[in-house]
Amino acid sequence: KTFKMTQSTFLLIAAVIPILFGLVMMFIPNKMLANSLTTPADLNTQSVTQWVGFGVFTIGLITFLSRNDAGSDALKAIMIGNIVFHGLGLCFDIYHHHKAVMKLSGLITGLVPHTLLIIGFVYFLNKLV
């Protein structure tokens, strides 16, 4: 028996990833920053990471709450919002790595989930339209 990814399963996975990232950003920002930045993080950097973390967490929560939606306009908006969110994340990760602000490990930690989630959201959005 082969596994077929359903929209609901994808949305669950797509929710868990930012929820986990958001929790790390909010409660142990120094761990994420140590993996990502080429310079040591100070209190200001950690504070901004926490501010961004609650937004990332909330996007994951909204995605989680939409997981059983069969295809409403609201779900399409959530999917488009996620595509934009992950697309911008991907662009800024690449930019910051190019500017030598972000380590390769931080780039990879961002590239992999952002890319896979963009592909998934585009795929399931196209199935709705």
C-alpha positions in Angstrom: 0.0 0.0 0.0 1.4 3.4 -1.0 1.0 6.6 1.0 -0.8 9.4 -0.7 -0.5 12.8 0.7 -3.9 14.3 1.3 -4.6 18.1 1.5 -5.4 17.6 5.2 -2.2 15.8 6.0 -0.2 18.3 4.1 -1.8 21.2 6.0 -1.1 19.4 9.3 2.6 19.1 8.3 2.7 22.6 7.0 1.3 23.8 10.3 3.6 21.8 12.6 6.8 23.2 11.0 6.1 26.9 11.6 4.6 26.1 15.0 7.9 24.4 16.0 10.0 27.2 14.5 7.9 29.8 16.2 8.2 28.1 19.6 12.0 27.9 19.3 12.1 31.6 18.2 9.9 32.7 21.1 11.4 30.6 23.9 15.0 29.8 22.9 15.9 32.4 20.3 19.6 32.2 21.1 19.6 28.5 19.9 18.1 29.4 16.5 20.3 32.5 16.1 23.5 30.6 17.0 22.7 28.2 14.1 21.8 31.0 11.7 23.9 34.1 12.2 27.6 34.7 11.5 27.9 37.0 14.5 26.8 36.5 18.1 23.3 37.5 18.9 22.7 40.3 21.4 19.5 41.0 23.5 18.1 43.2 20.7 18.5 40.4 18.1 16.9 37.9 20.5 14.0 40.3 21.1 13.3 40.8 17.4 13.5 37.0 16.9 10.9 36.6 19.6 8.6 39.2 18.0 8.9 37.4 14.6 8.4 34.0 16.4 4.9 34.8 17.6 4.0 35.7 14.0 5.5 32.5 12.6 3.7 30.5 15.4 0.4 32.1 14.5 0.7 31.3 10.8 1.2 27.7 11.8 -1.8 27.8 14.0 -4.0 29.3 11.3 -2.8 26.7 8.9 -3.5 24.0 11.5 -7.1 25.3 12.1 -7.7 25.2 8.3 -6.6 21.6 7.8 -10.1 20.1 7.4 -11.4 22.9 5.1 -12.5 21.3 1.8 -11.7 24.3 -0.4 -13.3 27.6 0.7 -12.1 31.0 -0.4 -10.6 31.4 3.1 -8.5 28.2 2.6 -7.3 29.6 -0.8 -6.3 32.8 1.0 -4.4 30.8 3.7 -2.6 28.9 1.0 -1.7 32.0 -1.0 -0.6 33.7 2.2 1.6 30.7 3.0 3.2 30.7 -0.5 4.0 34.4 -0.1 5.3 33.9 3.5 7.6 31.0 2.5 8.6 32.7 -0.7 9.7 35.8 1.1 11.4 33.7 3.8 13.3 31.9 1.0 14.4 35.2 -0.6 15.5 36.8 2.6 17.4 33.7 3.7 19.3 33.7 0.3 19.9 37.4 0.5 21.2 37.3 4.1 23.5 34.4 3.3 24.8 36.3 0.2 25.5 39.3 2.5 27.4 37.0 4.9 25.0 37.6 7.7 23.6 34.0 7.7 25.6 30.8 8.0 25.2 28.0 5.5 23.6 26.0 8.2 21.0 28.7 8.7 20.4 28.9 5.0 19.8 25.2 4.7 17.6 25.2 7.7 15.4 27.8 5.9 15.8 26.6 2.3 14.5 23.1 2.8 11.2 23.7 4.6 10.5 26.9 2.7 11.0 25.2 -0.7 9.1 22.0 0.2 6.2 24.0 1.7 6.0 26.3 -1.3 5.8 23.3 -3.6 3.1 21.7 -1.5 1.0 24.8 -1.2 1.2 25.5 -5.0 0.3 21.9 -5.7 -2.8 21.8 -3.4 -3.9 25.3 -4.4 -3.9 24.3 -8.0 -6.0 21.3 -7.2 -8.6 23.7 -5.7 -8.9 26.0 -8.7 
